[in-house]
Amino acid sequence: MGVVENLLFALPVCLISAVITVYIAHMYGRRFWPWLLFGFFVPFISTFIAIALGIRDARRNGE
């Protein structure tokens, strides 16, 4: 596979991950742009980090 094929595969994956991450972060009251960039450049891992931070915040607010 060439560079172009790799980019054509990676770009949609990164965009989907960024949208999912920013949606989760928005549900927990986080800012849009930092989470969008984080989700784009660190795909999939950023989604789990956003979920973990949201759960942590919910536990703190429930105490």
C-alpha positions in Angstrom: 0.0 0.0 0.0 1.2 3.5 -0.8 1.1 6.6 1.3 -2.1 7.9 -0.4 -4.0 4.7 0.4 -2.9 4.8 4.0 -4.0 8.4 4.3 -7.3 7.6 2.7 -7.8 4.9 5.3 -6.5 6.8 8.3 -8.4 10.1 7.7 -11.9 8.7 8.1 -10.9 6.6 11.1 -9.4 9.7 12.8 -12.5 11.8 12.0 -14.9 9.3 13.3 -12.9 8.9 16.5 -12.7 12.6 16.9 -16.5 13.0 16.5 -17.2 10.3 19.0 -14.7 11.7 21.5 -16.1 15.2 21.3 -19.6 14.0 21.7 -18.8 12.1 24.8 -16.8 15.0 26.2 -19.6 17.4 25.4 -22.0 15.2 27.4 -19.8 15.7 30.4 -19.5 19.4 29.9 -16.0 19.5 28.5 -14.8 22.0 25.8 -15.2 21.2 22.1 -11.9 22.1 20.3 -9.4 20.5 22.7 -11.3 17.2 22.7 -11.8 17.3 18.9 -8.1 17.7 18.3 -7.2 15.1 20.9 -9.7 12.7 19.4 -8.3 13.2 15.9 -4.6 12.8 16.8 -5.0 10.0 19.4 -7.9 7.9 17.9 -9.7 5.4 20.1 -7.6 5.9 23.2 -9.1 9.4 23.5 -12.6 8.0 23.6 -11.8 5.8 26.6 -10.1 8.8 28.3 -13.1 11.0 27.8 -15.4 8.3 29.3 -13.0 7.7 32.2 -12.9 11.4 33.0 -16.7 11.7 32.7 -17.1 8.8 35.2 -14.6 10.3 37.5 -16.4 13.7 37.5 -19.8 12.0 38.0 -18.4 10.2 41.0 -16.9 13.4 42.5 -20.2 15.3 42.0 -22.2 12.4 43.6 -20.1 12.4 46.8 
